[in-house]
Amino acid sequence: MSGKKKQVRQTGRAGNCPVPPHGQISPPVYSFKYAGLLAAALGILLYANTFGHNYCYDDYSVITLNSLVHGGIKNIPAIFTTQYDYVTHMYRPMSLAVFALLWQVAPDRPGIYHLFNVLMYGLTGWLLWITWRRILAGFPAGLAAASVLLFMAHPVHTEAVANIKSLDEILALLFFTAALYGLWRFFECPRRGWLAGAAACYGLALLSKESAITFLALFPLTIWFFTDRRLSENLKLSAIFLIPAALFLAVRAAVLTDQPSEFIISIIQNFIGYAPDTSGRFASAFMMCGYYLRALVFLHPLVCDLGYPQLAPVTFADWRALAGLLACAGMAVFALCTLRRKHFLSFAILFFLATFSLCSNIFYLIATSYGERLLYVPSLGFAFALAWCLQRVLGSKKAGGFALFWAACGVLLVLYGVKTVTRTLDWKDNFTLFAADIRTSPDSAHLNYMYGYELLTKGYDEKKGLMLDARLLEQAVERFSHSLKLYPYDFSTWGERGCSYLRLQKYDLAYADYMKTVELYPKNAHALSALGFLCRKFRNEPDRAEGLFRQAMALDPGFMEPRRSLGALLADRQDFEQAVKVWKEALAITPDDVQLHAFIGRAYADMGRPDEALLWQEKAAALHKTGKE
């Protein structure tokens, strides 16, 4: 391998990390001058086909249904004083602030979000190179270059880059890398400004995603492995990063303390929490660790969901749990045994284990049992280990070693690139993603539900109230039915199957499913409203329908459908004054609702008040002309 070493003290032990002498470090001279630009270009090129993609997966809850994001720049202060969403009780304001800014510039245009994600990913590649070429100055430059390039091409990143919501993952690593860069620039030129900048960047990483708290372990680890600074000095420098960490935790606690949250992790989100005992929980978590490691090494299949009951709680009698435990324990033992010798693989393993710890479900139960986006930062440790092993085996100083090493890296980069590009095609939108992944996870109750929902939305136009394709609605029913066979206690699945039956005009089946929905979750406003509609239109139970509409309105005041329906029910009774009152109350919430204006106009006409009727009908026509609903 080529590449100059400067001011390096070799330990003479195979695999040990050479370290520069104590004190100021001069900026080293490197080969692979343009590796950073190549890494950035590679990242952008691999994901350029996402620029035309739509929203997908979690993008809807974080962007399209998020009123704070829709407020644009003026809502950024509120974003920093509000939890991430109204369900999961998390605090990640950085990505939401970016989304609000982009919404201000180009409202509801997913292409600009995808472009920003990809540019930040490319920037990460460049920043990784200019940082790690400094940190790994004692190694041939090919190690840092290969590590960064392999990281940028790894297909497991598709969920992190192609799913807009996962900008939080990208920003967390970007800002952490900037913090390391500032720390190493301080080593080269000890000015306090570099340390202050490093601490500020780490604070931004924390504001991007809470799991950046694990990076606190990486600062002293990196200093230990790649410098010869005394332990006391190492700890003093690393302690600086406790300041932004403490501030973040204090702000997070203050923000979340008074925020509403009824979040309960269901079994179809994370089955690990439903293991019968502690031993089973650990066994299930280690089994999933094995699946994560398989995704890093074997690349196929990649999938957005590996859920219950396709994967269910296990005990340590299951070979998958034992395999995951042995793999994790083996890595940990090797890393600790070689820690004092500063073996490079020890660092790579500890980097992986530290950053993967919080999402492993071993120490802390999170909201999902599996998500490939969670491997985004840990995969950098894997890239370090892979590049080192290739260099160790192939990159000898013998003739041809350099070429052989890069030939192997080149083959991997091509394979990674092909898999990445083909996988990003699946992330075009929810329909393509779920249609692709259902083949990998045919018995995931959650994935069957999500695919069924996409079939339902494609088969029926809710805005126009028009059936587009009855076959798609029948397929939606099949998916919901399979999901309920796998897990019959999910009220959302019962509700969506009921909706499918309603659109197919199978009213008795729809009624039965909506009844099951409210049995499982009595506070479901949508199901109550649908039951009211069925009671009014097809069961001749107007009094019961009125009660159901009022229940739905009380549970969800912003939900318009029961207000429209209640007004229609009152109009059926010739009680036009009360009907208009209900509809006007609804307009106070959605003032541009075309249908409500038209209803009020019709009611005034039926009341024999043509002038007022004409006024409301003209308002409805004007709103319809502007394209408002």
Residue, then its C-alpha position, 0 to 999 in steps of 0.5 A: m500500500s502507498g501513502k506516507k507516514k509522518q511522525v508515527r511511532q510503530t508498536g511492531r505488533a500486527g494489527n496494532c494502531p500506530v499513533p503519532p507522538h504526544g503533543q501538536i500534530s502537523p497536518p500529514v501529507y496524503s495520497f488519494k488526494y481526491a478520495g473525498l470528492l469521489a466519495a461525495a460523487l459516489g453517494i450522489l450518483l447512487y441515489a440520484n434516481t430518488f430525485g423523482h420519488n414521492y413520499c414514502y413510509d414514515d415521510y407522511s407522519v413526519i412531513t405531509l401530516n405535520s402541521l408544524v412543518h407546514g408552517g414553514i420558517k415561522n414554526i421553527p422556534a415551536i419545533f425546538t420546543t415541541q416533541y418530534d411527533y405526538v405519539t413517540h415522545m422523542y425530541r429531534p428538532m434538527s430534521l424537522a426544522v430542515f423540513a419546515l424550511l424546505w416546505q417554505v421554499a417548495p411546499d409539498r414537493p418531495g423532490i426537493y427533500h430527496l435532493f437535500n437528503v442526497l446532498m447531505y449524504g454526499l457531504t457526509g462522504w467528503l467530510l468522512w474522508i477529510t476527517w478520517r484521513r487525519i485520524l488514520a494518518g499513521f496508516p496507508a491512506g488507502l485504508a481511510a479511502a477504502s473505508v469511506l468508499l465502502f461505507m458510502a456504497h453500502p446498500v443497507h443505507t437505502e432506507a436512510v437516504a431514500n426515506i426522507k424522514s431518515l435525514d435525522e440519521i444522516l445529520a447525526l453522523l454528519f455533525f458527529t464527523a464534523a466534531l471529530y474533525g474539529l477535535w483533530r484540527f485542535f490536535e494539529c493546531p491547538r486553538r480553543g476555537w476548534l474545540a468549541g466548534a467540535a462541541a457545538c457540532y456534537g450538540l447539533a448531532l444530538l439535536s438531530k437524533e437522541s442516539a448520538i448520545t452513544f458518540l460520547a464513548l467514541f471521542p475517548l476511544t478514538i483519542w486512545f486508539f489513534t494518539d498517544r495522549r495520556l489517559s488523564e488528558n484524553l478524559k479532560l478533552s472528552a469531558i468537553f463533549l459532556i457539556p453539549a450532552a448535558l444541555f441537550l438532556a436538560v432541554r429534552a427533559a424540559v420539552l418532553t415533560d409537559q408534552p402529551s404522549e399515549f404511545i404504547i409499543s404494539i406487538i406488530q411494531n416490536f414483538i421483543g417487548y412481548a416476550p414472556d420473560t426477561s430471558g426471552r426478551f434478551a434471546s429475541a433481541f440477540m436473534m434480531c442482532g443476527y438479522y442486522l449482522r446478516a444485512l451488513v454482510f450478505l446484502h440480500p434481501l433488504v426489507c423495510d419490515l421484519g415483523y410479528p408473527q413472521l418473527a416472534p419472541v424466542t428463547f435461547a433454545d432457538w439457534r438464531a438467538l444463540a448465533g446472535l449472542l455468540a456473534c455479539a459476545g465474540m466481537a466484544v471479547f475480541a475487542l476488549c482483549t485487544l484493546r490495550r494493544k490498540h488493534f484496529l479491529s478492536f476499534a472498528i468493533l467497539f465503534f459498531l457496538a457502541t453506536f448499535s447499542l441503543c437500537s439493539n433492544i438489548f439495553y432499551l426497548i425501542a419502537t421497532s424490532y427491525g429497521e435497516r436505517l438503524l445500521y446507518v452509523p454502525s455500518l461505518g464500523f463495519a466498513f472500517a473492519l472490512a477495509w482493514c481485513l482486505q488490506r491485511v489479506l491482499g494489500s501486502k507490500k509485495a508486488g501487486g498487493f496494492a493493485l489486488f487490494w483495490a481490485a477487490c475493493g472495486v469489485l465490492l463497490v460495483l456489487y454494492g452500487v448495483k444493489t443500492v441502485t436497484r433497491t432505491l427503485d423500491w423506495k419510489d413510493n409506498f406502493t412499490l416498496f410494500a409490493a416488493d417487500i411483501r415477497t420477503s416478509p409475506d407473514s408480517a402482519h404489519l407489512n400486510y396491513m400497510y400493503g393493503y392500505e396502499l391497495l385501498t388508496k389506489g383502488y378508491d379516490e377519496k376526494k372524488g368518492l369514486m371507485l377506480d378499480a374494484r380488483l385493487l379493493e378486493q386485493a386490499v381485503e385479501r391483505f387485511s384478511h391475511s394480516l388479521k389471520l396473523y394478528p387479529y387484535d389490531f383495530s386499525t386493520w379491522g377498520e381499514r378492511g371495513c373501509s374496503y368493504l364499504r367502498l365495495q358496497k358490502y355494507d353488512l361486512a363493513y358494519a361487522d368490521y367497524m364494530k370489531t374496531v370499536e370493540l378493540y379501541p372504543k376511542n376510534a373516531h373514524a370507526l365511530s363515524a363510519l358506523g354512524f354513516l352505516c346506521r344512517k344510510f343502510r340500517n335505518e337507525p338515525d338516533r343511533a347514528e346521531g349519537l355515534f357522530r357526536q361521539a366521534m366529534a368529541l373524540d376528534p374535534g378536527f375530524m370533519e366527516p362526522r360533522r358533515s354527516l351529522g349536519a346531513l342527518l339533521a337536514d334529513r329531519q328538516d332541522f335545517e337551522q341546526a344542520v347549518k349550525v353544525w356545518k358552520e362550526a366545522l367551517a371554523i376549523t376548515p374555512d376553505d371546505v368546498q363541500l361544507h359551503a355547498f351543503i350550507g347553500r343547499a340548506y338555505a335553499d331548502m329553508g326558502r332563503p334564496d339570497e343566502a343560498l346563492l351567496w354560499q353556493e357562489k363561495a363554494a364555486a369560487l373555492h372549487k375554481t381555486g382548487k381548494e377542497 
